[in-house]
Amino acid sequence: MSEKKITRIEGGVTAAEGFEAAAAAAGIKYQGRDDMALIYSGIPCRAAGTFTTNVVKAAPVKWDQKIVAEAPYVQAVVVNSGIANACTGAEGYGYCKETAEEAAKVLGVPETAVLVASTGVIGMQLPMDRLKKGISLLKEAKGEGAEKGTAAAKAIMTTDTIHKEIAVQVELGGKTVTIGGMSKGSGMIHPNMCTMLAFVTTDAAISKEMLQRAVSADVKDTYNMISVDGDTSTNDTLLVLANGLAGNPEITEENEDYRTFAAALNEVNTYLAKKMAGDGEGATALFEVKIVGAESKEQAVTLSKSVVTSSLVKAAIYGHDANWGRILCAMGYSGAQFDPEKVDLFFESAAGRIQIIENGVAVDYSEEEATRILSEPEVTAIADVKMGTASAVAWGCDLTYDYVKINADYRS
């Protein structure tokens, strides 16, 4: 990981040079709010992406996989919320092509330079008359500046309670490079690539191969380490566009500039991933699980994800209950081998840190203090398995009554 300073700045997808954004109310499913977003670069971009591993892939995923793999460049991303365009057959895929054709006509770019994304209810067909009108509205509204990026981040929300965006800057080859991003995700979140929609823009000059390499490597430690409910979406999409306007020497190999870029990309993706985990449907707390002292990264990942996805552990976090037996249990059925009689466990938050077990046995701790620590909006469980030096971090949220309420009524 590079040692160069990464600076957080205001903004999101419009922070990097040359990128514009817009939001529009097309009435696709929601009324009285923006439900379409546009990301646009005036010059061609290298594009990279990662997508759901669910066998049931939404039509936009199939369209974007083809464009990212085959198109010479990309200039626009059109996103709608409310309807996922998943399980819609040939008709749904045709609507992706129609969307790209309309955007190409309105924006004056090739059809193959348009990526599309959808999020919302599965199984419904898109109302193309409204969507096409929305594209014209997006074209009229597009512009530079943080406000445009924020509006776009809000337009792609479904059950999210907060919009999610970030921007950072770092120096590459004597030039200031900016990376900005936005994401949405609150339910049907369980990583097996990444589980949500995320869009990252950068003015870095980097080859398509190196951009894809950085993106594919980074999802393993960011979006692949979050979970809300154990359900891997049909629409998972991470798209990264690089237009090269920063003027840095083009990154074409894994050199120091590549490592610096990868570190800055990780900062953006980690932030967006944690924001999604903490904004899980009905959630009251971000729940972080750190496994330390593991013999391998693979073991640490397996253990941390098993704990963060346990419904019983998540319910205990909601109840601010230091029910450590559930954590050991989740580690035990993960499939990773370890000695439970060597495990130390701690809980940590802004309210303090407390040890709960030592060598697999409860220590004499204060339940009141543990409850106070677990009552914060961000809570961490740290398990030391004392087998080596590897570690991993996973993020999730508590499980509340509201999760069931939200998902019992989602289609209506």
Residue pairs with C-beta under 8 A, 6 or more apart in sequence:
1 259
1 262
1 263
1 266
2 256
2 259
2 260
2 262
2 263
4 170
4 171
4 260
4 263
5 170
5 171
6 168
6 169
6 170
6 263
6 264
6 267
7 168
7 169
7 170
8 166
8 167
8 168
8 267
9 15
9 167
9 168
9 169
9 178
10 146
10 167
11 146
11 149
11 165
11 167
11 180
12 21
12 146
12 149
12 150
12 152
12 153
12 165
12 166
12 167
12 180
12 181
12 182
13 19
13 21
13 39
13 149
13 152
13 153
13 165
13 180
13 181
13 182
13 199
13 200
13 201
14 20
14 21
14 144
14 145
14 146
14 148
14 149
14 180
14 201
15 146
15 149
15 167
15 178
15 179
15 180
15 201
16 167
16 178
16 179
16 180
16 201
16 202
16 203
16 243
16 245
16 246
17 178
17 203
17 243
17 245
17 246
18 41
18 42
18 43
18 203
18 243
18 245
19 39
19 40
19 41
19 144
19 180
19 201
19 203
19 241
19 243
20 38
20 39
20 40
20 41
20 42
20 142
20 143
20 144
20 148
21 37
21 38
21 39
21 40
21 142
21 143
21 148
21 149
21 151
21 152
22 37
22 38
22 40
22 137
22 138
22 139
22 140
22 141
22 142
22 143
22 148
22 151
22 152
23 34
23 36
23 37
23 38
23 138
23 141
23 148
23 151
23 152
23 154
23 155
24 34
24 35
24 36
24 37
24 38
24 134
24 137
24 138
24 141
24 155
25 32
25 33
25 34
25 35
25 36
25 134
25 137
26 35
26 36
26 80
26 130
26 131
26 133
26 134
26 137
27 35
27 130
28 35
28 36
28 80
28 81
28 82
28 83
28 120
28 126
28 127
28 130
28 131
28 134
29 35
29 81
29 82
29 83
29 120
29 121
29 124
30 81
30 82
33 155
34 151
34 154
34 155
35 80
35 81
35 82
35 134
35 155
36 78
36 79
36 80
36 81
36 131
36 134
36 135
36 137
36 138
36 155
37 78
37 79
37 80
37 138
37 151
37 152
37 153
37 155
37 156
38 76
38 77
38 78
38 79
38 103
38 135
38 138
38 139
38 141
38 142
38 152
39 76
39 77
39 79
39 152
39 199
39 201
39 241
40 75
40 76
40 77
40 107
40 142
41 75
41 76
41 201
41 241
41 243
42 75
43 75
43 243
43 244
43 245
44 72
44 73
44 74
44 75
44 113
44 243
45 73
45 74
45 75
45 241
45 242
45 243
45 244
46 73
46 74
46 206
46 207
46 208
46 211
46 241
46 242
46 243
46 244
47 67
47 68
47 71
47 73
47 74
47 115
47 208
47 211
47 239
47 240
47 241
47 242
48 68
48 208
48 211
48 212
48 214
48 215
48 216
48 239
48 240
48 242
49 64
49 65
49 68
49 115
49 212
49 215
49 237
49 238
49 239
49 240
50 193
50 194
50 215
50 216
50 219
50 223
50 236
50 237
50 238
51 57
51 61
51 64
51 65
51 193
51 236
51 237
51 238
52 58
52 61
52 192
52 193
52 195
52 232
52 233
52 234
52 235
52 236
52 237
53 192
53 193
53 232
53 236
54 192
54 232
54 233
54 234
54 236
56 86
56 87
56 234
57 86
57 234
58 84
58 85
58 86
58 87
58 88
58 92
58 118
58 122
58 234
58 235
59 85
59 86
59 88
59 92
59 93
59 95
59 96
59 118
60 85
60 96
60 116
60 117
60 118
60 235
60 237
61 234
61 235
61 236
61 237
62 93
62 96
63 93
63 96
63 97
63 100
63 115
63 116
64 115
64 116
64 117
64 237
64 239
67 74
67 112
67 114
67 115
68 74
68 115
68 239
70 112
71 112
71 113
72 112
73 113
74 113
74 114
74 115
74 241
75 107
75 109
75 113
75 114
76 103
76 107
76 109
76 113
76 114
76 115
77 114
77 115
77 116
77 117
77 199
77 239
77 241
78 99
78 100
78 103
78 114
78 115
78 116
78 117
78 135
78 138
79 116
79 117
79 118
79 119
79 152
79 155
79 156
79 197
79 199
80 117
80 118
80 119
80 120
80 126
80 131
80 134
81 118
81 119
81 120
81 155
81 156
81 157
81 158
81 184
82 119
82 120
82 121
82 158
83 118
83 120
83 121
83 124
83 125
83 126
83 127
84 118
84 119
84 120
84 121
84 122
84 124
84 234
84 235
85 92
85 95
85 96
85 118
85 125
85 126
85 235
86 92
86 118
86 122
86 123
86 234
86 235
87 122
87 123
87 234
88 95
88 123
88 124
88 125
88 126
91 125
92 125
92 126
95 125
95 126
95 128
95 131
96 116
97 111
98 128
98 132
99 114
99 116
99 126
99 128
99 131
99 132
99 135
100 111
100 112
100 114
100 116
101 111
102 131
102 132
102 135
103 109
103 114
103 135
104 110
104 111
104 113
104 114
106 135
106 136
106 139
107 114
107 139
115 239
117 156
117 197
117 199
117 235
117 237
117 239
118 126
118 235
119 156
119 158
119 184
119 197
119 235
120 158
121 410
121 411
122 234
141 148
142 148
149 165
149 180
149 182
150 163
150 165
152 182
153 163
153 164
153 165
153 182
153 183
153 184
154 163
156 182
156 184
156 197
157 163
157 184
158 184
158 186
158 187
159 186
159 187
159 281
159 406
159 410
160 184
160 185
160 186
160 279
161 186
161 279
162 275
162 279
163 182
163 184
164 182
164 183
164 184
164 185
164 272
164 275
164 276
164 279
165 180
165 181
165 182
165 183
165 272
166 180
166 181
166 267
166 268
166 271
166 272
167 178
167 179
167 180
167 181
167 268
168 178
168 179
168 180
168 264
168 267
168 268
169 176
169 177
169 178
169 179
169 264
170 176
170 177
170 179
170 260
170 261
170 263
170 264
171 177
171 260
172 204
172 246
172 248
172 249
172 251
172 257
172 260
172 261
173 248
173 249
173 257
174 248
175 246
175 247
175 248
176 246
177 202
177 203
177 204
177 246
177 248
177 261
177 264
178 202
178 203
178 246
179 200
179 201
179 202
179 204
179 261
179 264
179 265
179 267
179 268
180 200
180 201
180 202
180 268
181 198
181 199
181 200
181 201
181 268
181 269
181 271
181 272
182 198
182 199
182 272
183 196
183 197
183 198
183 199
183 272
183 273
183 275
183 276
184 196
184 197
184 198
184 276
185 195
185 196
185 197
185 198
185 228
185 276
185 279
186 228
186 276
186 279
186 280
186 281
187 228
187 229
187 231
187 280
187 281
187 403
187 406
187 407
187 410
188 195
188 228
188 229
188 231
188 232
188 233
189 195
189 196
189 226
189 227
189 228
189 229
189 231
189 233
189 276
189 277
189 280
190 227
190 228
190 229
190 230
190 231
190 232
190 309
191 223
191 224
191 225
191 226
191 227
191 232
192 224
192 232
192 236
193 219
193 223
193 224
193 236
193 238
194 219
194 222
194 223
194 224
194 236
194 237
194 238
194 273
195 223
195 226
195 227
195 232
195 233
195 236
196 223
196 233
196 236
196 276
197 235
197 236
197 237
197 238
198 223
198 237
198 238
198 239
198 269
198 272
199 238
199 239
199 240
199 241
200 238
200 239
200 240
200 241
200 265
200 268
200 269
201 240
201 241
201 242
201 243
202 240
202 241
202 242
202 243
202 246
202 265
203 242
203 243
203 244
203 245
203 246
204 242
204 244
204 246
204 248
204 251
204 261
205 242
205 244
205 246
205 247
205 248
205 249
205 250
205 251
206 214
206 242
206 244
206 250
206 251
206 252
206 258
206 261
207 250
207 251
207 252
209 252
210 251
210 252
210 253
210 254
210 258
211 240
211 242
213 254
214 258
214 261
214 262
214 265
215 238
215 240
215 265
217 262
218 262
218 265
218 266
218 269
219 238
219 269
221 266
221 270
221 392
222 266
222 269
222 270
222 272
222 273
223 238
223 269
223 272
223 273
225 273
225 301
225 304
225 305
225 392
225 393
225 394
225 395
226 273
226 274
226 276
226 277
226 394
226 395
226 396
227 277
227 305
227 308
227 309
227 394
227 395
227 396
228 276
228 277
228 280
228 281
228 283
228 396
228 397
229 280
229 281
229 403
230 309
238 269
240 265
244 250
248 257
249 257
251 257
251 258
251 261
273 395
274 286
274 288
274 395
277 286
277 287
277 395
277 396
277 397
278 285
278 286
278 377
278 378
278 395
278 397
279 397
280 396
280 397
280 398
280 403
281 402
281 403
281 406
281 407
282 399
282 400
282 401
282 402
282 403
282 404
282 405
282 406
283 397
283 398
283 400
283 403
284 318
284 377
284 397
284 398
284 400
285 317
285 318
285 376
285 377
285 378
285 379
285 397
285 398
286 377
286 378
286 379
286 395
286 396
286 397
287 308
287 313
287 314
287 317
287 379
287 380
287 381
287 395
287 396
287 397
287 398
288 308
288 378
288 379
288 380
288 381
288 393
288 394
288 395
289 304
289 307
289 308
289 380
289 381
289 383
289 393
289 394
289 395
289 396
290 304
290 380
290 381
290 382
290 383
290 391
290 392
290 393
291 299
291 300
291 301
291 303
291 304
291 307
291 383
291 385
291 391
291 392
291 393
292 300
292 382
292 383
292 384
292 385
292 391
293 384
293 385
293 386
293 387
293 388
293 389
293 390
293 391
294 300
294 303
294 338
294 385
294 387
294 388
294 389
294 390
294 391
294 392
295 387
295 388
295 390
296 388
296 390
297 390
297 391
297 392
299 336
299 337
299 338
299 385
299 387
299 390
300 390
300 391
300 392
301 392
301 394
302 334
302 335
302 336
303 331
303 334
303 336
303 338
303 383
303 385
303 392
304 392
304 393
304 394
305 334
305 394
306 330
306 331
306 333
306 334
306 335
306 336
307 313
307 327
307 330
307 331
307 334
307 381
307 383
307 394
308 394
308 395
308 396
309 330
309 396
310 326
310 327
310 329
310 330
311 399
312 323
312 326
312 329
312 330
313 323
313 326
313 327
313 330
314 396
314 397
314 398
314 399
315 398
315 399
316 322
316 323
316 326
317 374
317 379
317 397
317 398
317 399
318 398
318 399
318 400
320 371
320 374
320 375
321 371
321 374
322 347
322 354
322 356
322 365
322 367
322 370
322 371
322 374
324 345
324 356
324 357
324 362
327 345
327 381
327 383
328 340
328 343
328 345
328 357
328 360
331 338
331 340
331 343
331 383
332 340
338 385
338 387
339 360
339 385
339 386
339 387
340 360
341 359
341 360
341 361
342 359
342 360
342 385
342 386
342 387
343 357
343 359
343 360
343 383
343 384
343 385
343 386
344 355
344 357
344 358
344 359
344 383
344 384
344 386
345 355
345 356
345 357
345 381
345 382
345 383
345 384
346 353
346 354
346 355
346 356
346 381
346 382
346 383
347 353
347 354
347 356
347 370
347 373
347 374
347 379
347 380
347 381
347 382
348 354
348 373
348 379
348 380
348 381
348 382
349 373
349 374
349 375
349 376
349 378
349 379
349 380
350 376
350 378
351 372
351 373
351 375
351 376
352 369
352 372
352 373
353 373
354 365
354 366
354 369
354 370
354 373
355 363
355 365
356 362
356 363
356 365
356 370
357 363
373 379
